[in-house]
Amino acid sequence: MIATDQPDKTIVDRRKSGHNQELRRTLRRTRDKLALSGRPDREFALELLGLHANALISSIAAVPLLIILTAFAAFSTGFDNKIVLWAIIANFLYVAMGVLSKRFLRQKSDADPRRWRLIFLAAHAVTGFSWTYFAVSACANCGTDTALFFKASVLLIAIAATATICYAIRFSILAAFTVPVMVFAALNFDTSPNTMLAIAMPFCALLFFSFVAERLQKSTIASIAYRAENVALIAELEVAKSISDEARRRAEEANLAKSRFLASMSHELRTPLNAILGFSEAMHSEMLGPIDNENYKTYVGDIHASGKHLLNLINEILDLSRVEAGKYELREEALRLTDVAEDCMALVRMKAGQKQIVIKPVFQDGLPRILADEKAVRQIMLNMLSNAVKFTPNGGLIEFKVGWTASGGQYVTVKDNGPGIPEDEIPVVLSAFGQGSIAIKSAEQGTGLGLPIVQALLAMHGGGFTLKSKLREGTEAIAMFPAARVMEVLPAEPVAENERPARRGLLRRSRAA
């Protein structure tokens, strides 16, 4: 019993397009360089500025709300009325930054990234002066420590909020809060622990959130680079796919045209060739009188033999062309593989007898019929047997088996004890017009179309073909028909309703391998 229906073939294609590899490497180097240096080119810079502008527009409501709450808390704590003026001016500056951001987004495609980066940094520096005013504002009705910690806390919150909003542009936090923090530290410098703690809070926050913003910017650059790489690769794949589809379409058209040409030419050649065979056979048999010259008689025999060889070649080319062109139609009928095998064995027995080759049949009993094209099945078996007889030495043995596969299909196998085929030549032998080194050296060279025709006909039946061979050990050809083609055997007699029918040879569609 054959273990599997299909030969074990694992084809792994490890080759990649050199152009795609170079593109991938270039983009990866660019991404790494941008992530390390933080100096993006124009497209990356515009993308970062766009992120920055969108973040500022989104924060138009959040930052002014923070300023209003700060002013309310400061006024409640004891700051004078000037804190309200500060809140109005600060809100105006942040709203102006939002308007500036919208203007940038409108002209983003034509914008100069370096110029707009300087504009945004200058805008942040202007807003920083408003926070400087807040840092130097005095609280007449509250204690010194209370005012100090209140302003330090507000500056810390403002620095954190700016870091989460403006990380896309480097030094934006430093531009906005370096002056306020320095002025705050200079005006309130004292060696007392409370004062030093209050001064350290915004100063440490400025350093920490500057570092956080720097890391966020690098992550953003890497993310943009990954996205650009994906877009470029997708575009490249789309182009490659379109080229591949076009090449495949042209190859299919060329293959179809070739098959049609071969089918047409083969058909046209058979007509004069039949006349050559008929007349040469009549002359060789001396139907109209004896041929006195023995050389002429030998020539006529050679002509007839060559014509038969050419006719077989044309027939094989025609069959293969019809299959490849999709013109071969299966005429399915119920048949037994063993019956067809016996007929084929009888056809090749004479040729095998000339070389004293023994064909040993091993047929399993009780095989049900299968649904297949009898002409195609007959050609499959004849090609396999003819190959075995051709390459088996005198006095050799050929085992001809028909039986079940493990998954419920049926198989036909022909095994000889001939010279075998080198393992690396098996793909060549299975290709059209392909011949191994043993066949080339042999006196009985074939056309190289027998096994490709077997493969094509089995594929039309949904089956598979396997060729196993080793040098000096022989060759085994296995043709397998799927379980879906095995027919169910109907009961010979009516069965009572209360009696469970004994079903044999069920349609084996789901039987495990």
Buried (B, 14 or more C-beta within 10 A) or exposed (E): EBEBBEEEEEEEEEEEEEEBEEBBEEBEEBBEBBBEEEEBEEEBBBBBBBBBBBBBBEBBEEBBEBBBEBBEBBBEBBBBEEBBEBBEBBBEBBEEBBEBBEBBBEEBEEBEBEEBBEBBBEBBBBBBBBBBBBBEBEBEEBEBEEBBBBBBBBBBBBBBBBBBBBBBBBBBBBBBBBBBBBBBBEEBEEEEEEBBEBBEBBBEBBBBBBEBBBEBBBEBBBBBBEEBBEEBBEEBEEEEEEEEEEEEEEEEEEEEEEBBEBBEBBEEBBEEBEEBBEBBBEBBEEEEEEBEEEEEBEBBBEBBEEBBEBBBBBBBBBBBBBBBBEEBEEEBEEBBBBBBBBEBBEEBBEEBEEEEBEBEEEBBEEBBBBBBBBBBBBBBBBBBBBBBBBBBEEEBBBBBBBBBBBBBBBBBBBBBBBBBBBEEBBEBBBBBEBBBEBBEEBEEEBBBBBBBBBBBBBEBBBBBBBBBBEEEEBBBBBBBBBBBBBBEBEEEEEEEEEEEEEEEBBBBEEBEE
